[in-house]
């Protein structure tokens, strides 16, 4: 379940990143922040993907299920 949550959140991040990358890639340390975000998603200590999935993705999918 943990990996399913990670891959769903990561896929949503990659989908939005293709559009936002063109707009904000000129910010200083953009790529470092992006890498830190992915590490935060992956880390078993922070459980970032779990947090984002349960707070945003799951409620959205539950509303659309009907």
Backbone as CSV, one residue per row, in Angstrom:
resi,resn,N_x,N_y,N_z,CA_x,CA_y,CA_z,C_x,C_y,C_z
1,UNK,0.834,-1.188,0.000,0.000,0.000,0.000,0.881,1.255,0.000
2,UNK,1.978,1.183,0.751,2.874,2.347,0.816,3.413,2.719,-0.561
3,UNK,3.811,1.703,-1.329,4.363,1.974,-2.656,3.293,2.432,-3.632
4,UNK,2.076,1.929,-3.471,0.979,2.383,-4.326,0.738,3.872,-4.112
5,UNK,0.720,4.296,-2.839,0.526,5.712,-2.525,1.658,6.548,-3.111
6,UNK,2.879,6.049,-2.966,4.024,6.784,-3.506,3.911,6.954,-5.010
7,UNK,3.626,5.877,-5.726,3.607,5.968,-7.185,2.459,6.814,-7.701
8,UNK,1.333,6.812,-7.019,0.218,7.675,-7.428,0.583,9.138,-7.229
9,UNK,1.136,9.472,-6.067,1.529,10.858,-5.800,2.660,11.280,-6.735
10,UNK,3.617,10.392,-6.958,4.730,10.708,-7.852,4.246,10.912,-9.285
11,UNK,3.306,10.116,-9.739,2.766,10.273,-11.094,2.039,11.612,-11.232
12,UNK,1.278,11.996,-10.215,0.618,13.302,-10.251,1.640,14.439,-10.237
13,UNK,2.695,14.267,-9.458,3.760,15.264,-9.428,4.430,15.381,-10.793
14,UNK,4.731,14.272,-11.428,5.384,14.306,-12.735,4.471,14.905,-13.807
15,UNK,3.169,14.633,-13.700,2.230,15.195,-14.673,2.148,16.714,-14.545
16,UNK,2.106,17.212,-13.333,2.056,18.663,-13.154,3.421,19.306,-13.394
17,UNK,4.470,18.560,-13.146,5.807,19.095,-13.307,6.145,19.367,-14.771
18,UNK,5.571,18.635,-15.681,5.859,18.883,-17.096,5.385,20.271,-17.525
19,UNK,4.301,20.750,-16.930,3.803,22.083,-17.274,4.492,23.167,-16.446
20,UNK,4.646,22.922,-15.171,5.231,23.946,-14.307,6.738,24.071,-14.495
21,UNK,7.369,23.048,-15.012,8.815,23.084,-15.230,9.183,24.201,-16.199
22,UNK,8.356,24.435,-17.179,8.629,25.491,-18.148,8.515,26.880,-17.527
23,UNK,7.637,27.007,-16.536,7.379,28.322,-15.954,8.319,28.687,-14.816
24,UNK,8.679,27.717,-13.981,9.444,28.060,-12.784,10.832,27.441,-12.723
25,UNK,11.304,26.899,-13.809,12.631,26.267,-13.768,13.758,27.289,-13.654
26,UNK,13.479,28.543,-13.860,14.519,29.568,-13.774,14.757,30.045,-12.340
27,UNK,13.919,29.613,-11.383,14.135,29.981,-9.983,15.443,29.374,-9.481
28,UNK,16.154,30.120,-8.637,17.379,29.545,-8.069,17.067,28.329,-7.195
29,UNK,17.879,27.334,-7.287,17.765,26.084,-6.522,16.477,25.316,-6.826
30,UNK,15.901,25.517,-7.995,14.665,24.822,-8.354,14.887,23.309,-8.394
31,UNK,15.941,22.886,-9.035,16.179,21.449,-9.173,16.555,20.803,-7.841
32,UNK,17.221,21.541,-6.982,17.539,21.023,-5.656,16.283,20.857,-4.813
33,UNK,15.385,21.822,-4.907,14.110,21.742,-4.170,13.267,20.589,-4.705
34,UNK,13.276,20.415,-6.014,12.528,19.306,-6.619,13.083,17.960,-6.167
35,UNK,14.393,17.850,-6.101,15.007,16.605,-5.642,14.709,16.367,-4.160
36,UNK,14.740,17.423,-3.360,14.421,17.292,-1.935,12.967,16.879,-1.745
37,UNK,12.072,17.366,-2.600,10.658,16.985,-2.526,10.479,15.498,-2.816
38,UNK,11.163,14.994,-3.818,11.065,13.566,-4.152,11.645,12.716,-3.028
39,UNK,12.735,13.147,-2.434,13.300,12.417,-1.298,12.335,12.453,-0.117
40,UNK,11.680,13.602,0.093,10.678,13.710,1.158,9.514,12.747,0.898
41,UNK,9.103,12.612,-0.368,8.036,11.661,-0.703,8.460,10.227,-0.388
42,UNK,9.696,9.896,-0.683,10.192,8.526,-0.538,10.542,8.129,0.888
43,UNK,10.932,9.083,1.699,11.488,8.780,3.005,10.487,8.065,3.920
44,UNK,10.910,6.953,4.520,10.018,6.261,5.459,9.841,7.026,6.768
45,UNK,10.717,7.983,7.038,10.614,8.768,8.275,9.593,9.890,8.148
46,UNK,9.550,10.553,6.995,8.610,11.658,6.815,7.264,11.197,6.270
47,UNK,7.273,10.106,5.510,6.055,9.573,4.887,5.287,10.652,4.134
48,UNK,6.005,11.373,3.293,5.415,12.467,2.532,4.346,12.006,1.558
49,UNK,4.595,10.913,0.856,3.613,10.416,-0.097,2.347,9.971,0.624
50,UNK,2.508,9.344,1.766,1.360,8.906,2.559,0.530,10.111,2.990
51,UNK,1.198,11.158,3.454,0.512,12.363,3.893,-0.255,13.022,2.754
52,UNK,0.401,13.204,1.613,-0.267,13.848,0.477,-1.399,12.996,-0.067
53,UNK,-1.197,11.682,-0.106,-2.245,10.805,-0.625,-3.484,10.867,0.264
54,UNK,-3.294,10.732,1.563,-4.432,10.707,2.484,-5.106,12.069,2.627
55,UNK,-4.359,13.143,2.444,-4.927,14.469,2.634,-5.592,15.018,1.369
56,UNK,-5.058,14.692,0.184,-5.565,15.290,-1.044,-6.117,14.284,-2.051
57,UNK,-5.351,13.250,-2.351,-5.719,12.334,-3.437,-6.911,11.465,-3.052
58,UNK,-6.851,10.835,-1.892,-7.929,9.928,-1.492,-9.281,10.636,-1.349
59,UNK,-9.355,11.808,-0.701,-10.661,12.488,-0.639,-11.187,12.870,-2.028
60,UNK,-10.309,13.277,-2.930,-10.742,13.621,-4.288,-11.269,12.387,-5.002
61,UNK,-10.559,11.274,-4.897,-11.015,10.046,-5.551,-12.315,9.532,-4.927
62,UNK,-12.459,9.679,-3.637,-13.684,9.228,-2.963,-14.893,10.030,-3.412
63,UNK,-14.716,11.350,-3.588,-15.833,12.178,-4.071,-16.215,11.823,-5.497
64,UNK,-15.247,11.511,-6.327,-15.506,11.197,-7.738,-15.994,9.770,-7.951
65,UNK,-15.913,8.923,-6.932,-16.268,7.504,-7.076,-17.742,7.322,-7.419
66,UNK,-18.593,8.150,-6.868,-20.028,8.008,-7.115,-20.343,8.372,-8.534
